[in-house]
Amino acid sequence: MLLANNTTTIVTGQDSTTLDIASGYSSIGINNIGSNNITAFVPERAKTIQISNKVNSYSVTQSRNGYLPYTLPIARYKFNPGKAIDIGVDFIGTFVMFPVITAINSSNTGVAASPVTGLVSESVLNIGTLSWLDLFIGPWKLYPKINTMPALVKIPYRTNDENRLYVKSVGVDIKKNNLKETYYKRFKAYYKHNATLTRSEESAIKHRNTQFADTLNHVLATWNYQDTNRGFFSHVYNGAYYLKCEVNDFSIVGVDHYMFVDFKCNWKIYGTTSDNEIYSYTTDCSSSWLGFSEGDFEFDEFATDVFQRSMAAFLNTDEVQKCLHDKNATASFIKKWAPINITETANDSVKSLDEAITAVVTVVVSEGHGSGCIISPDGYVITNHHVTTEDTASKVKILFSNGDSAMATVLRSNAEYDLAILKLDKPGPYKYFPVDTVTHDIPIGDDVFAIGTPESIFLGQTLTKGIISGERSAGDKTIIQTDVSINPGNSGGALVNTSGHLLGIVNAKMKGEGVQGIGFAIPASYIDEALKVQFSK
């Protein structure tokens, strides 16, 4: 008790950081919990901090501007050597010194007792008896003398000369036994790798997309990779690159009342064309340590923390930084495309609203469906980029208005315009929309019709009516606003006038409480420049 060490050294991961030290449990964004809290600015790489060994654990949160904060628990698990010395003194006083003094006193029987001898005897008796209270008062365990914080992850804030970026999907593909849980009763057991419980998931887990894509897009917005000023049009025509993430390994580690998770994630970055995977990289990142209590485990908090650390590590790689600074990467790739030559025939072109319905198809992908527009007699089909990128296969199924079906090959797509082109395997001729006569003129106020497959494939070629509500600016391009009814599954379908002429490709609607009648379509006049299509008679 007398020799207990009450100091510990925190070695920070970076210079000029702030440490928030809280007794007890802590979580991200919540510091200074408990009664023994310290906040210290650390101008040097090492700092000696006075902490109390009467507190079982502290959580140390290291933070620095421009970096993701990290929380690490510090627990008492080292045996207190001062305790052994204290007990040794107690033992000597009780079982050695006291008998010796007693024997001396006994040998002096009949001799007048010395005041000094009596005082010593009484003192040794008291010490030998009371000092055993160390068993209950003094700390048996101490904190490690040196605690090293890991290096903080730098936040890759976007600079003005970088491309925009968004997350397309965050999926899970975890093989059998690659999801593991390990729990340790105490930190001493954790450092000695003596687990109390270890188990793994015996079945594989696979999900193409999770809700964390929205979470990470919000993170990218705070890192300035998304143009939030344009609001609804932030992912339309902005030339943004996009990311896909897949979790391949997942582990949970719990120690006492602290926990962290570890993800092995495979990241891929794409240009605005679907066949332009630029770079892939696998990260193995752990979340910050978080405190939890029984029945109060918030997985989303752990997952969000480790996902943004993993994404930051990917964006900080030299290859990705080079890609994000290359303004001509996508344009250079499109230049390599061979032109798609389409020959139009007057006999098979759409000339009425009834014929327009037969030129719209349902595009069936593995986890849903969209719509498409036939634009040539030999079976070229236009749909949305976001319809085809939901599927990893090069082939998709096409359903026609008469109930027939055929397979189609995905040829190319362009996320900047949200357009893709497919080719039907089954030979034509097909009723088609002539595109060479399409103009940029958008007749605001005119009646229009949307044709597509909303909600269910059993509702194929549904026709809804509205008007053109406006022509909106999206960067250096335009987008058509309409109040025609649009629902999931309409994406890639046709927006036509009363004569059945193709005006645009339906691609989005605005959603929200109380929001109605705000839909959008991509002008059909962009098909040629987006996909390098050439039309001839």
N, C-alpha and C positions, 0 to 999 in steps of 0.2 A: 504493500500500500504506500509505503514511504518512498519507494523508488520507481513508482509507475511513471512511464513516459507519457506526457500529455501533449506532445507535438507530433505533427506529421508533415511531410514535404509533398506538395502537389507540383508535379512537373507538367507544365502545360504543353499542349500540342503546337501552339503558335505563340509568337511574341504579342505583347500588348493585347491581352485578353482580359475578360472579366469573369471571375468565379463567383457563382452564387452557391453557397453551401447551406443546406437545409437539413435539420435533424429529422429523422423518420423518413417516410416515403414521399416521393415527389413525382411529378409527371411533366411532360413537355409544356412549357409556357407557364408553369406554376412553380415558383421558387419561394424560398423563405418560409417553409412550413415548419411549425414547431417553435420551440422557445430558445434554441441555441443556434441562431442563424448568423451567418457571416457573409458579407459581400466585399470582395477584395479586387481591386484593379491590379493586374499583374504586368508590370512593364518589362520584367525579365522572364527568362524561361523557367526559373525555379522560384518557388515561394514557400516559406515555412509558415504554416498556419497553426495557431493554437486551437485545438479542439478538445472537448471533454471526453475522456474514456468512460465516463458514466453513461454516455449515450450509446446505444447498441449500434446505430448506423447513421450515416450521413449520405445525402445525395449531393454530388458536386456537378453543377451545370456550368460548362465552359462556353462562353459566347464571344463573338467578335463580329464587328460590322463586315458584311459581305460573305459570311460563312454560316453554315447550318450549325446551330447549337448542339451540344452533346452532353448527356447526363450519364454519370458513372457513379454507382453506389460504392461507398467505402465502409467496410464492416470490420468489427473487431474479431479477429480469428487467431492472432499470434499470442502464444502463451506469455504471460507477464513474468519475466525473470525476477523482477522485484518481489513478486509474491513468494517465490521459493526462498529468497533471502529472508523475507519477513518471517516465514514459517520456520526457517532454520534458527533464527534468533529466538523465536517462541519456544522451540524444542529445547535449545540449550538452556534457556532461562528456567523452563519448567522441570526438565528431567536431568539436568547436569548441575547448574548453578544452585538451584534450590536445595537439592540433597547435600551438596558440598557445604553450603552455609549451615544447613541443619546439623550436619555431622560436626562441624566446628563448634557450633553452639553446645552440642551434646558433650563434646570433649572438655568443655569448660564448666561442667557441672560443679556447683559449689563455689564457683568463682564469680565475683560480681560482674554482671553483663556490661559490656561496653555500649554506650549510647550509639556509637557509630555502627557496631556490629548489629545491633537491633534494627537500626534504620535500614541497613543494607538488606538484612533478612526480610524485612517487611516489604521493601521495594521490589526485591526479586520475586517474592510471592505475588505481589500485585501485577507485575509485568507478566509473569508466567501465566497468570490467570486471564487477565484482560486482553493481552495481545492476541489471544486466539480469536478475538472478535474479527480479526483480519479475514477469517474465512467467510464472513458475511458482509463485510464492509468494502474491502479493497477489490478492484477489478481483476479478474483472473485472466482476461484477454485484452489485448491492445490492438490498435490500428497498425498497419504496416508503416514503417518509417518513411518509405517513399511510395507514392502513388502516381503512376504515369497516365496522363490523359492521352487518348489517341489524337492524331492530327485531325483537325476539322476539315470538312468538305467545303470547298469554295463554291459559292453560288455563281453559276455561269450567266450573269446578267447579259442580255442581248445588247450589242452595240448597234449604232445606226447603219453600219454597212453590212450587217448580217441578214440572211434570209429569215422570213417568218417561219414558225414551226408549230405544229400541233400533234397531239397524240391521237392516232386512229383507233388503236385497240390495245387493251391490256388483257392478255389471255393467260390461261393456266394449262400446262401440259406436264403433269407430275407423274412419273412412272411409279410402279409398285415399290413400296418401301422407301421412297424418296421424300416422304413427308414424315418428319421425326419430331418426337417430343422427349425432352430430357429434363428431369427435375432433380435438384439437389436440396437437401435439408438445410445446410448451412454453407457459408462461403468457404470455409475450410475444406469441405468436401468438394466444392466446385473447383478449387485450385488444385486439389489432389485427384480430380476426375473420378470421384467416388459417387456415382449417381444413385439416387434413391429409386428413381423410376425412369425407364427408357422404353419407349414404344414407337412403332411406326405404322403407318396406314398400309394395309395389305392390298388395297385395290388402287388402281390408277385413277387420277382425277384429271379431267379435261374440260375446259370451258374456253370457247373462242374469245369471248369478251366479257369483261366485268365492269362494275360501276366505277372502277378506279381510273378509267380513261377520262371521265368527267373531272375527277379529282385532280389528275395530273395536268389537264388543260387549264384548270384554275391556277395551278402552281406556275405553269408556263406564262400565264397572263401576268402574274405578279413579277415574273422575271423578264417581262417586256417582250416576249416572243410572239405575242398575239396582239392584234390591233383592236383593243376593246373600244376605241372611239367609234369604230364603224359598227359596233354592236352586232346586229343580225348578220351582216355581210362579212364578218371577220374571217370566215373560211371560204369565201366565194371570190374567185378571180384575184386572189392576193399573192399567188405564186408561192404559197407556203410549202415547205417540205413537211413531211409527216413521219411519225415514229410508230413502230409497233413493238410491243414488249410481250415476252412470254416467260412465265415463271416455270423453271424446270426442277428446282429443289427448294424445299421449304422446311425450316426447322424452328422449333420453339424451345427456348432454354429458360427455365425458371429456377431461381435461387432464393430461398426464404420467401420474402414478399416482393421480390424484384423479378423482372422478366425482360427478355429481348427476343426478337425474331430475326432470322437470317434468311434472305432470299438469294437464289442464284437466278439471275434474269438474263435472257438473251434479247438484246436490243437491235433493231434494224432501222436505218434511216433511208427514206425514199425521196426521190425528187417528185415533181408533180406528175410524172408518168408512172403507171403501175408497174411497168417492166424495168424500172430504173432503180433497183436496189443498190444503193451507193456503198453502204458499209454496215457491217454487223459486228457486235462485240458482246461478250458475256461478262457481267459483273457479279461479284459475290459480296454483298453488303449486309451489314447488320444495322438494326434500328438502335436508337438510343435506349438505354435502360429506363424502364418505367416502373413505378411502384403500383401494386395492385392488391386488392383484397379478395377474399373468397366471394365468388358470385359477381365480381365487378371487373371482369376482364373485357376490355374494349378492343377487339381485334382491329377495327378500322383505324384506330389511333396508331397502333404499332405498324400496320401495313402502309398507311399514308407516309409515315416517317421514313421507313426503309425504301419505299418506292421513289420518293423524291431524292434520297441520297444516291440511289442507284442511277436515276436519270441524270443527276448532276455529274456523277462520275463518267457516264457515257458522253455527255455533252462536252466535258472537259478534255476528252481525248484529242490528240492533234489531228487525227483523220476527220473527225466530225467538225472541229473548228475550221479546218480547211474547206470542208464542204459548205458550211454555213456562210462562209465569206465569198463563195464562188457564185456570182450573180448569173453567170452564163451556163451553169451546169445543165439545167433542164433544156434550155434553148439549143445547146450543142447536141444534146441527145436526140431532140426532135428532128434536127437537121439530118440525122442519120437514117430516119425513117424513109422507106421507099413510099412514094405516093400510092394511095389506094384509088384506082381509077374506076369510076362508076359510069356506066352508060345507061342513060334513061331512055325509055320508050314511051311514046305518048299513049299507046293502047292500054298500058297497065297502070298508068298514073291515077291517083285519086282525083275525082272530079266532083264529089258530093260528100255530104256529111255521112251518109250511109256507107259509102266506100271507105271513108276515113276510119270507121270502126273496124273494118276488116284488116286495115294496115297497122293496127295496134296489137301487140302481143303481150303475153305474160312471161316474164323472165324469172325462172325458178332457180334459186340458189339453195345451198345446204341448210340454211337456217332462216328461210323466209322467201320472199319474192318481191319483185318490182315489176315495172312495165317497160315496154320498148316500142320503137317506131321503125317500121321497115322503110328504108329510103332508096331501095333499088329493086328492079325486077328479079335480079339473081340472088337476093336474100341478104343484103347488108342491113344490120339493125343498129339503131342508135339507142343508147340508154344512158343512165347516170354512172359516173365513175364510182360513186359511193354504193351503187347496187352491185357492181361486179367485184369491188374490193372486199365485200363481205364474204366472198367465196374464194377459196384458195385453188380451186380447180380451174383448168383451162377450158373446160367444157361446162356449159349450162343447158338446162332444159327450157325449151320454148313451147308455150301453149298458144294455139291460134283460136280465133273467134268461133270457128266451126267445130271445135273439139279435138282437132288433130294436134299432134305434137312432133317435135323434132329437136335434135341437139344442135347447138351452135358453139363455135369457137370464139373465145375472147381474144381479139387481135391486139388492141391497144386501148389505153385510156389516159385521160389527162385530168388530174385533180384540180388544176388551176381553173379549168372551165367546168369541172364536174361532168364531163362527157366521156363516153366509152363507145367503141364500135365492135360489133360482133358479126360473124358470118355464119349463116345457116348452112348446115351440112346437106340438107335436103334441097335438091335443085328446084328452081322456080318454074314458071314465072309467078311472082307475087304481086299483089296490089300494093303500091308503094306511094310514099309522099315525095313528090319532086322537090328537090332542095335548091336546084340551080336558079330557080325563079324567086327564091326568098329574098326579101330586102330587110334593111335595118329599120324601116318605118314601122312604128308601133302605134296603131290607131287607138288612142286613149278614148274610152267610153264605148267602143264597139262591143257588140255581143261576141262572146267566145265560149268554147266548150272544151272541157278537159275529158280525155278518154284514157282510161287505165283500169287497173285492177286493185281497188281499195280493199284493205283489211284481209280479204280471203280470196283464194284463187277461184272460188266458185262465183265470184263477182266480176269475172273478167270482162273487159271492154265496157265498163260502166261509163255512161255519158252524163256529165253534169254541166250546168249552164251558169254563166256569170258575165262579167264585163272586164275589160282591161282597166285597172284602177290607176295605173301610173307607170312611168318609166323611171327607174331608180339608177343612180350612179353607184358603181362598185369599182373603185379604182379608176382605171382608164377605160372601163367597159360598162355595159348597161345590163340591167336585169328587168324582166317584166313583172309587174305586180298585178295580181288579179284577185277578185273576190270569189272565183269559182271554187266549189267544194273540193278540197284536197285532203286525202287521208293516207296513212301508211300503206304502201303498195302502189300508190300513184306515181312514185318517183320513176322517171324515165319515160313516162307516158306523153301523149301529145296534147298541146294546146292549139286548137284550130279555130278558124273563123266559121261563119255560117256556110261557106262554100266548101269547107273541108280542107282548106289550104293550111299547111303547117306553119305556125307562128313561133312556137317555142317548145322546149322540152321541160316538162314539169319537174321541179327538183326539191322544193321545200315549202313549208308553211310555218307561220309563226304560231307558237303555242303559249298558253298561259291562261290563268283564270280570267274569264271575261273577254278573251281575245277570240274573235271570229272573223272569217272572211279575209284573211291576209295571207295570200299564197304567192309563190314566185315560180317563174319559169325562165330558162336560159334561151335567149333568142336563137332560133334555128340557123341564123346567118353566121353563127360562130363555128358551125360543124367543120367547115373546110379548114380554117386556120388552127383549130384545136387538135384535129386528128389527121391533118395532111391528106384530105380527101379532095380529089379532082373530079368534077362532073362534066360529062359530055353527052351530046344527043346521039 
